[in-house]
């Protein structure tokens, strides 16, 4: 149980009712990926991600998080879309399945939430960073989808993802496992 000074408790109740985009630290969510086969040559990757952190790590890890959030929350729609497209491209370049034949199935067609939702998450996260440090909060995860296509059917592959997704809890019909900086790849069976 987290200690909260009595003087802050009423403030927290108001914040909880007014800001639906926050949760207590006890509800911290790790990045998750669910892999489903769609036919013999297509995979669908459904993810639940801490997207504001992920975008920061992919686009500007050297920039302080608060500065990144404020800057990107204020971008025009066109500039924010350009940043999202750049992040999607970088995620796709470093996320793939390596087949036993040596072929590579890139994880592409990243579908991030609409710009309006993403902008609100960036603003909410920036606001939460300004809260007193005694209040541990974070922005809830957001849903993202991507796809992988192979030229030929496969039943086994080695999964590797962009390091900004680590730690990542991977769920697929035959197995569940973590991908981390220490364990950056894993064998996935689709039989």
Order of alpha helices (4+ residues) and beta strands (2+ residues): alpha-beta-beta-beta-alpha-alpha-alpha-beta-beta-alpha-beta-beta-beta-beta-beta-beta
